[in-house]
Amino acid sequence: MEIIKNVKGTHDIFGGESNSYDYVESIMKSIAELYAYNGVRPPVLEYSQVFSRGVGESSDIVRKEMYTFPDKGGRDLTLRPEFTAGIMRLVVQNKLYATNELPLKLYYNGPVFRYERPQLGRYRQFNQFGVESIGNNSAMNDVEVIALAYTILCSLGLEDVTIKLNTLGDDESRNNYRKALKEFFANHIENMCEDCKSRYELNPLRILDCKVPEDQEIVKDAPSIGNYLTEASKLRFEDVQDALSALHIPYEIDESLVRGLDYYSETVFEFHYKSKTGQDYGAVGAGGHYGKLMMELGGPELPGVGFSFGIERIVSVLKDDGLLVDKNNELDCYIMPLGENERLFAEEVAVLLRNSGGYRVDMCFDKTKVGNMFKRASNKGAKFAVIVGEEEAKNDSVVLKNLATQEQETVKLENIIDKLDEFFDSQEEETQK
């Protein structure tokens, strides 16, 4: 019978890799909480108009990448391709903007789905972590979100992260810039790719993000957004740059940066990284400011700013740089009952060590030789073997063997947690020296 494989563009996460994802996501969540963000969990399925209205008809996501289908009732549904629009729907539907102090500071984590070409660190189902700060228009709110993302990357051990920064300006700025771009590209568009031809009609700013080499050469001579900014947008962008400099957060201006979603305005940014092996991962995370997204989904006109990280890409970078340790098989204790009659007592020991001591414990359930049990303990990376024989079970004790030093002693059950605590506390002190 043929083995059924996973769907193209998806991947199984298991073993040590699963632990790596947990580690990365826990760091991201803990730092977001330090910045006073709270978690939200919007559903994976949304009505398609959440994304067509929120993300924008001109974006590649809506035009080419969404997994959209009718349900049995004929309703048009979409597997979420990104989080922000769904979170805005959540906020509007539950009137969180009216019942909470602003800005609303929310973080999220979970799978998203895009029908795109699988490549390095990029899949059709992948995981994102991100934040949204909603309801405050201060440039400092943009800065704090950038600082939060930068802190996460630094906390994960990444060095020399490149922050690319640009502004798309306010409505007046973008309208003037669109006109200038249409005039410029009018004499070139017939020779450009089909995507650019569609973007020319829908949103000419998106042409700046074209990846076709021949089109990129044309884009180099396109007008600069800086020449079309209103005075208010210029001052706002200067405030963002001044604050980042004051916080010693490095950045570089990239006037071609427009981001792939139509709802962005004012500040936009990307975090680029090249691993120590020389692998250029491009953008490992990105985000920006938005002004009218909530209004597009039926709510009030409240601005916001957010970012998202692709977890797969971050994990790949950390692996390349040797910043992840596979702890999949590491145990604190491996319990070894020497006979059938000792198994129940051994299980009691395991429960005690797990529930009262907080130790990671596994136990041998098979009838096998002691030598085989020691091999299993070693393969699982156990620090201690906890041996339970007939005498030990009678006397409420165990033989505790340090598998690194091969030292062993008989320990009463009532003292075993203190004994293990003493060992692991001393190990932690040595590590901190």
N, C-alpha and C positions, 0 to 999 in steps of 0.2 A: 504494500500500500504506500502511495506517495506521501511523503512528509509535507504537511502544510506549513509554509513559511510566513513570516511577517510581511505585511504590506510594504511595497517599495516606498522608501522615504520615511519609514518608521524604524525604530530600533528598540531592542530590549535592554533595559537597565537592570543589572543584577550584580550580586557579589560586592566586591570592593568598589565598583563604579557606583552602585547605589549609595554606598556610604559616602562617596565623594560628593554626590548630589546633595545628600542630607547635610553634609558639612558646609558646603557653599551656601545653601539656602538658609541654614541656621545663622551663619555670619550675617547675611543680608538682612534677615528679619531682626536680629538683635540690634544692628546698627540703626535700622529704620525706627525701631522702638525708642532708641536713645534720642532720636529727633522728634519724638512724640507722634509717630504715625501708628495707626491702628489697622489691623488686617480686615480685609473683606474677601468674600468668595462668591463672585457672580457665577451664574451657570455657564456651562460650555456651549449650550444651545441658546441662540437668540433669534428673534425674527430678523429676517434679512435686512429690513429697512433700518435697523439699528446701525448697521455698517454702511449701507449705501448712503444714508443721510449723514451719518456721523463721520465716517472716514473720508467720503467724497468719491463721486463717480469717476474722477480723473485719475485716481490712484491705481497703481498696478494691482494692489490687493483686491479692490472691488472689481476691476476690469478683467483680471485674469487668474487670480489666485484663491478665491473663496470656494470652499466646499458648501455648495448650496443645493437644497433639494426640497421638494414638497413633502409634507407629512401625509398621513392617511386622511386628514381632514382638508387637504389641499392648501394648507398654510405654507408659506415660503420660509424655510428655516435655514440657518447657516451655523456651521461649527465656527466658533469665534476665531478670527484670524489675528486679533490683537485685543488687548484688554480695555483700553481707554474708553471707547465708545460704550461698551457694556457697563462700565463703572458709572459713566454719566447717566445711562438709562436707570441704573440702580439708584443713584442719588436723586434723580428727578422723580421716579416712581414712588420712592419712600420719603420724599420731601426732606431729605437730610439737610439740605441747605437752609431750611426754615426751623429746624429743631436742634441744630448744633451750632456752636460758635464757629465762625469762619476765621481762617481757612479750614476746610475739612482736610485732614491729612490721612490718607489711606494708602496701604500697601497691599500688593497681591502677589500670588505665586501659583502657577499651574500650567497646563498644556494649552497650546494654540495650534492652529491648523492652517497651512498654506500650501496650495498646489504649485510648487516651484521646483526647479531643478535641484536635486540633492547635491550638496558639495561639502567642502571642509567645514565641519562643525555646524552644518545647516541641514535640517530635515523637514519633511512635510508635516510631521507632528513633532513639536519641540516644546520646551518649557521656558517660560519667562518669569522673571521677578521684576517688579517695578513699583513706582509710587505715583500718586497724584495729589497735588496740593491745590485745592479748589476754593475760590472765593476771595482771593486777594490779588490785586494788580501791581503790587510793589515789585520793582526790579530786584529787591533783596530777596523776595520769595524765589525768583528764578535762581539767584546765586546760591541760596541755601539748598535747593534741590540738586544743583550741580555739585556743591560741596558734599552732600550726602552720598551721591554716586561715587565721587572721587575717593571719599573715605572708605567706602566698601572695597573698592579695587585695591587701595593701599593696604587695608586690613587683611586682604587675601594674599598679600605678599607681592603684588605686581609693582614693578618699578618702571619709571620712564613712560608712564601712560601719556599719550598725546590727546589733549582735548581740543577738538576742532569746534570753532565758535563762529556763528553768523547771526544776523538779524534779517528777518523778512519784513520788518516794519509793520505799521498799522494798516488799516483798510485803505486809506488814501495813498500811502506809500506803495502798497502792492498793486493797486489799480493803475497808478502811474507807471510802475515798473512793467506790468503786463503789457501795457500799450507800447512801451519802448521795445520790449522783447518781440512783440508781434511784428513791429516795423522792421526790426533787425532780421528776424528769421524768415520774413516774407520772401526774400530773394534766395533763400537756401533750402526751404522746407521740401521742395520737390525732390531734392537729392538726398534727403535724410531718411532714416528708417521709418517703418510703418508706425511704430510706437510714438515717435516724435511727431508724426503727422497728426495722430490722434491727440497728443498732448497740446499741440499748437492750437487746436480748436477748444479743448477743454480747460487746460491750464498751462500756458506756455512756461511757467516757472519750472515745471517738471522736466522740460527739455534739458535744463542745466544738469540734471542727474542722469542723463543718458550714458550708457556704458559702451556704446559702439565707438571704436577708436576714430573712425572718420568723422563722426558727428562731434566727438569731443574736440577735435581740431577746430571745428566751426564755433563751438561754444566758447573757446578761448577768447574770441574777439567780441563776445556778446557784451552788452552794456552791464555796468556794475550796479547792484542794488543800492550801494552807498550814495550814488548820485540822485536817487529818487526818494530818499527818506525825508519824512517831515522832520521839523525841528524837534518835536516831542520824541519821535523814535530815535533820532540821533542821540539825544540826551539820555534816553533810557539805556541805550546800548553802551554809552560811555560809562554810565553808572555801574552796569554789570561788569565791564572790564576793570574799572577802578576797584570794585569790591573783590573780584577774584585776585587781583594783584595784591591787595592788602592782606588777603588770606593766604598768600603764597601758593596759590593754585595755578599751575602753569597752563597756558592755552595758546592757540594760534588762530588767527582769523582765516577762514576759508569762505570766500564769497560765492563759491559754487555750491555750498551746502544748503539744500532746500528741504531735505527730509522727504520721505515718500508718502506722507499723509496730508490731505488737503486742509485739515483743521488748524495747522500750525500758523502762528503769527509771532512777530517780535523775535525773541531769543530762541535759537535752535542750536543744538550741540550734538557731538558724537565723541565717543571714547575709542581711540584706536590703539592697537597694541601689536608689537612684533615680539614673538617669543625669543628666548635665549638661543633656540636652535635656528633662528633666522626665519621662521615661518611667520609670514605677515597675515594676521587674522582680520585685518581691516577693522571695521567697527564691531566691538564686543558689546556695545550698549549705546543708546542714543535717546534723545528726547527733545522737549521744547515747550514753549508757551503756546497757549491757545486762548482765543477770545470768545468765539461764538458757538463752540461745540455744544454746550449745554442747551442753548437756545434752539439749536437744530433738532434737539431731541425733546422739545416741548417744555423746557424749563426756563428759568430766568437767564438773563445775559450775565453770567458769572464767569470770569476768567479763571484759568488754571495753568499749571505747569507740571510736567512729569517726565519720567524716564523709564526705560525698560532695559533689562539685561537678558541676553540669551544664555540660559544655564549651560546648554551643551557646549557653546563656544567658550564660555568661561572655564568649564571643567577641562576642555581640551588644552587651553592655554596653561592652566595650572599644572597639568600633566607634563606638558613640554618643558616647563620650567622646574620640574622636580619639586613642586610645592604641595603635592598630595601624597600621603602615605596610605597604602592599602592596609587597613586594619580589619579587613573582613574576617580573618580567621583568629584574631587575637582574643584570647580568653584570660580572665583572671584565674579561674580554677577549673580543672577537669576532674570530676568525681569518678572514682573507680571502685565499685562494689566487687568484692572478691568472690562472692557466691550469691546464689539465688535468694537465700534467706536475708541477705544484707541489703537488698534493693530498696525495700520500703524505708529503712533507716537512711540510706543514701539519698533518697528523694527528700526526706525531711531536712537533711543537711543542705541540699540544693535550695530548697524553699527558704530556709533561714538565711543563707548567704545572699540570695537575690533580694528578698523582701526587707530584711533587717540591715544587711550590709551594703546593699546597692552594687553587688559585684556581678560581673558577667560570667555565667556559669553554664557548663554543659556536663552531661553525664553519659557514661557508657551503659547502653541497655542490652548489649549482646553478651552471650556466653562466649568469652574469648580469653586467651592467655594474657597474663599481666604484661608481658612484653609488647603485645599488640596494643594494649591500652596506653602504654607509655608512648608508643609511636603516634597514636591518635592525638594524645595530649600535645606532643611536639608539633605535629602537623597543624594543629589548631592554634598554635602560638600561646599555649597556656603558660602562665607564670608559675602556677602551683598544681601539683597533683594532690588530690584529697583522697586518701586510700581508706576504704571501709572494709575491715575484715570482721570475723566472728567476734574476736575479743573487743574490738573497738565498738561494735554495735551493742554488746552487753554492757559496756562501761560508759556509754554516751560520749565517746571520744572518736577522734580520727587521727590518722597519720598524715601530717602536712609536710609535703616534700617540695622544696624549692628546686625547680627544674633547671635553673641556671647554675646554682652552686652544688646541687645534688645533696644538700643538707636536709635532714628530715628530723621531725620530732613528733611525739604523741601529744595531742592537744585536746583538752576537754571541750566539749561542744559549747559550753557557756563562755569559753575564752577565745574561740576561734576568730570571731569578728575583731576583737581587740588586737589579736596577733596579726591578722591581715592588715588592719588599719595602720599598725605600727610600721609594717614593711612598706606599704604604698606611700605613707606620709614621708618616710625617709627617702624613697625614690624621687618624690616630687621635690624635696629639698635639694637633693643632688642635682637635679635638672636645672633648678633655679640659680645655682651657684655660678 
